[in-house]
Amino acid sequence: MAEIRYPAFLSYSHRDQAVAEWLHHELETYHVPSRMVGRETPLGPIPPRLTPIFKDRDELSAAGSLGEAITAALGRASALIVVCSMASATSPWVNEEVRAFKQLHGHARIFAVIVDGEPGASRISGREQEECFPPAVRFAVGDDGQLTGVPAEPIAADLRPGGDGKRLAKLKLIAGLLGVGLDEIVQREAQRRARRLRYLVAASLAGMAVTSGLAITAVVARDEARVQRNEAQHQRAQAVGPVGFMLA
């Protein structure tokens, strides 16, 4: 049986579970624009969907080592998405997942999603608790799998107020996972939204045309009924006139 390959492994603190679930849903349900599917990139052909994204993890053992299933999943993941917050910055689980991924695959395919806190706050006296990046995100990993003092510069999407916003942050991740430029994804999405808007306008106009046709039909039928009613009344009046005269 072939091993499952994951477009990405989602690492997060359980305090950020709501954000992780949103990301997981948005990435797995995203339909890659059809004109891009199958195109060759440095990461291989572009797939139609980014699924499955590995999200759930077993708890770490008391010794602090990753479970066998998690290690295997990290080995089969093409990228690592880290939900970065003040909670994840102090999470030994998240830090160990990042360190293990770097040891297996290097640092190039790590994407940070900032939820709260401040990158680099650990270097500011009195603000250390505001740091949002775990140590394994902030520093490179050596050949022996241990953290070094060499700073790392992760690719980050910002979900904080005043940051990228949900839509742009999601598109940043998608572009990175597909191995294409952000501008292309944004343009493709704009084209797709424009097509949907055209379809919506066309459907609305068609609906208005049908509604207008029904309204006109109703008005015509009402007018015809009024004419017939008036004609009947006129005929009755004409018939009653001679009869009344004869009776008189």
Wavefront OBJ file of the C-alpha trace (Angstrom):
o trace
v 0.000 0.000 0.000
v 1.406 3.390 -1.055
v 2.291 5.814 1.717
v 0.163 8.951 2.016
v 1.988 12.107 0.976
v 0.958 15.350 2.654
v 1.132 18.745 0.908
v 1.685 20.169 4.387
v 1.895 19.315 8.088
v 0.028 21.764 10.314
v 1.769 22.423 13.640
v -0.034 24.388 16.343
v -0.642 24.810 20.050
v -3.995 23.524 21.225
v -4.780 27.059 22.414
v -4.815 27.994 18.723
v -7.019 25.081 17.684
v -9.746 27.332 16.232
v -7.273 28.984 13.860
v -5.754 25.607 12.967
v -9.172 24.174 12.110
v -9.989 27.204 9.958
v -6.679 26.910 8.093
v -7.115 23.176 7.643
v -10.603 23.625 6.179
v -9.653 26.530 3.897
v -6.614 24.750 2.449
v -8.249 21.364 1.932
v -11.367 22.812 0.285
v -9.476 25.190 -2.010
v -9.897 24.377 -5.705
v -6.763 25.257 -7.660
v -7.655 27.272 -10.815
v -8.065 24.765 -13.660
v -5.616 26.603 -15.934
v -2.847 26.013 -13.400
v -3.480 22.318 -12.712
v -0.777 20.031 -14.082
v 1.747 22.779 -14.793
v 5.286 21.862 -13.859
v 6.925 23.785 -11.022
v 10.122 23.198 -9.023
v 7.884 21.228 -6.635
v 6.395 19.066 -9.389
v 3.069 19.296 -11.248
v 0.440 21.520 -9.650
v -2.317 19.369 -8.097
v -6.037 20.203 -8.336
v -6.386 20.153 -4.529
v -4.161 20.600 -1.476
v -5.246 17.493 0.359
v -4.736 15.860 2.758
v -3.218 18.371 5.185
v -1.928 16.594 8.286
v -3.368 18.298 11.376
v -3.939 15.989 14.328
v -0.995 14.835 16.362
v -0.518 12.394 19.205
v 0.662 13.700 22.519
v 4.376 13.723 23.136
v 5.786 11.238 25.549
v 7.104 12.274 28.929
v 10.599 12.151 27.457
v 9.646 14.870 24.976
v 10.239 12.845 21.794
v 7.795 12.800 18.918
v 5.576 9.808 18.454
v 6.332 7.400 15.644
v 3.230 8.420 13.687
v 4.117 12.114 13.913
v 7.700 11.529 12.825
v 6.475 9.479 9.865
v 3.973 12.182 8.911
v 6.662 14.865 9.068
v 8.818 12.739 6.796
v 6.008 12.487 4.213
v 5.053 16.183 4.368
v 6.217 18.525 1.616
v 5.887 21.612 3.806
v 5.340 22.687 7.398
v 2.788 25.319 8.410
v 3.349 26.675 11.917
v 0.590 28.604 13.680
v 2.713 31.115 15.579
v 1.475 32.742 18.765
v 2.615 33.433 22.293
v 1.224 29.995 23.180
v 3.062 28.118 20.416
v 6.291 30.009 21.135
v 6.474 28.211 24.488
v 5.056 24.880 23.319
v 7.668 22.101 23.421
v 5.492 20.057 21.016
v 5.434 22.728 18.321
v 9.125 23.445 18.770
v 10.013 19.764 18.441
v 7.899 19.372 15.300
v 9.649 22.340 13.673
v 13.075 21.074 14.699
v 12.337 17.573 13.387
v 11.010 18.926 10.075
v 14.123 21.080 9.601
v 16.329 18.093 10.314
v 14.446 16.049 7.704
v 13.824 18.633 4.988
v 15.736 21.825 5.744
v 14.250 25.259 6.385
v 13.037 26.308 2.916
v 9.522 24.862 3.134
v 8.412 26.293 6.472
v 5.532 28.778 6.515
v 4.591 30.740 9.616
v 1.087 32.070 10.285
v 1.189 34.778 12.967
v -1.881 34.848 15.203
v -0.729 37.062 18.075
v 2.435 38.205 19.803
v 5.402 39.825 18.070
v 8.241 38.304 16.018
v 11.602 39.037 17.617
v 10.134 40.166 20.939
v 12.391 37.653 22.726
v 15.321 39.961 21.926
v 13.644 42.959 23.589
v 14.141 43.301 27.315
v 10.861 43.134 29.187
v 8.881 41.890 26.201
v 10.210 38.350 25.966
v 6.786 36.857 26.761
v 5.357 38.494 23.603
v 7.492 36.353 21.279
v 5.364 34.427 18.769
v 8.039 32.284 17.069
v 9.193 29.039 18.743
v 13.001 28.759 19.049
v 13.153 26.216 16.190
v 11.452 28.764 13.926
v 13.809 31.572 14.950
v 17.046 29.621 14.510
v 18.594 27.210 12.034
v 19.101 23.526 12.814
v 22.532 21.966 12.427
v 23.455 18.664 10.772
v 23.205 16.992 14.174
v 19.560 18.084 14.477
v 20.281 20.587 17.242
v 19.419 24.261 17.211
v 22.207 26.669 16.358
v 22.601 30.377 17.037
v 22.153 31.213 13.351
v 18.989 33.315 12.916
v 16.362 32.055 10.479
v 13.927 34.158 8.464
v 10.695 32.222 8.021
v 8.102 33.118 5.396
v 5.159 34.527 7.348
v 1.501 35.356 6.796
v -0.013 37.718 9.354
v -3.521 37.156 10.751
v -3.206 39.855 13.398
v -5.396 42.988 13.230
v -3.760 45.286 10.713
v -1.918 42.346 9.108
v -2.641 40.520 5.868
v -6.209 39.576 6.697
v -7.642 36.082 6.325
v -8.021 36.089 2.544
v -4.512 37.325 1.695
v -2.900 35.176 4.400
v -4.629 32.106 2.969
v -3.529 32.961 -0.580
v 0.059 33.457 0.622
v 0.060 29.941 2.035
v -1.531 28.473 -1.078
v 1.016 30.158 -3.344
v 3.857 28.831 -1.209
v 2.455 25.292 -1.097
v 1.932 25.249 -4.874
v 5.328 26.768 -5.624
v 3.950 29.738 -7.595
v 4.030 33.484 -7.143
v 1.502 35.216 -4.927
v 0.611 37.667 -7.723
v -0.501 34.816 -9.979
v -2.757 33.323 -7.310
v -4.257 36.737 -6.517
v -4.900 37.428 -10.214
v -6.425 33.982 -10.780
v -8.688 34.482 -7.775
v -9.714 37.921 -9.044
v -10.567 36.413 -12.435
v -12.536 33.620 -10.782
v -14.473 36.080 -8.633
v -15.174 38.229 -11.713
v -16.556 35.190 -13.541
v -18.730 34.310 -10.559
v -19.983 37.897 -10.445
v -20.848 37.766 -14.153
v -22.734 34.510 -13.644
v -24.541 36.019 -10.663
v -25.497 39.147 -12.627
v -26.661 37.028 -15.583
v -28.731 34.825 -13.282
v -30.178 37.895 -11.561
v -31.093 39.475 -14.905
v -32.684 36.220 -16.040
v -34.636 36.057 -12.807
v -35.732 39.673 -13.232
v -36.806 38.953 -16.817
v -38.899 35.990 -15.695
v -40.406 37.998 -12.848
v -41.150 40.927 -15.169
v -42.743 38.560 -17.708
v -44.964 37.070 -15.040
v -45.916 40.525 -13.802
v -46.786 41.699 -17.327
v -48.835 38.555 -17.926
v -50.710 39.172 -14.694
v -51.403 42.813 -15.642
v -52.604 41.836 -19.116
v -54.850 39.119 -17.659
v -56.250 41.592 -15.134
v -56.949 44.163 -17.833
v -58.617 41.567 -20.047
v -60.774 40.464 -17.134
v -61.743 44.098 -16.475
v -62.673 44.625 -20.132
v -64.772 41.455 -20.145
v -66.470 42.488 -16.908
v -67.264 45.959 -18.254
v -68.577 44.493 -21.498
v -70.860 42.130 -19.584
v -72.172 44.987 -17.466
v -72.812 47.054 -20.595
v -74.712 44.198 -22.223
v -76.794 43.670 -19.101
v -77.625 47.378 -19.039
v -78.729 47.273 -22.651
v -80.923 44.232 -21.986
v -82.531 45.706 -18.868
v -83.445 48.963 -20.641
v -86.092 47.573 -23.104
v -87.508 45.190 -20.512
v -88.011 48.014 -18.038
v -89.680 50.111 -20.718
v -92.075 47.281 -21.595
v -92.948 46.678 -17.966
v -93.642 50.354 -17.444
l 1 2 3 4 5 6 7 8 9 10 11 12 13 14 15 16 17 18 19 20 21 22 23 24 25 26 27 28 29 30 31 32 33 34 35 36 37 38 39 40 41 42 43 44 45 46 47 48 49 50 51 52 53 54 55 56 57 58 59 60 61 62 63 64 65 66 67 68 69 70 71 72 73 74 75 76 77 78 79 80 81 82 83 84 85 86 87 88 89 90 91 92 93 94 95 96 97 98 99 100 101 102 103 104 105 106 107 108 109 110 111 112 113 114 115 116 117 118 119 120 121 122 123 124 125 126 127 128 129 130 131 132 133 134 135 136 137 138 139 140 141 142 143 144 145 146 147 148 149 150 151 152 153 154 155 156 157 158 159 160 161 162 163 164 165 166 167 168 169 170 171 172 173 174 175 176 177 178 179 180 181 182 183 184 185 186 187 188 189 190 191 192 193 194 195 196 197 198 199 200 201 202 203 204 205 206 207 208 209 210 211 212 213 214 215 216 217 218 219 220 221 222 223 224 225 226 227 228 229 230 231 232 233 234 235 236 237 238 239 240 241 242 243 244 245 246 247 248
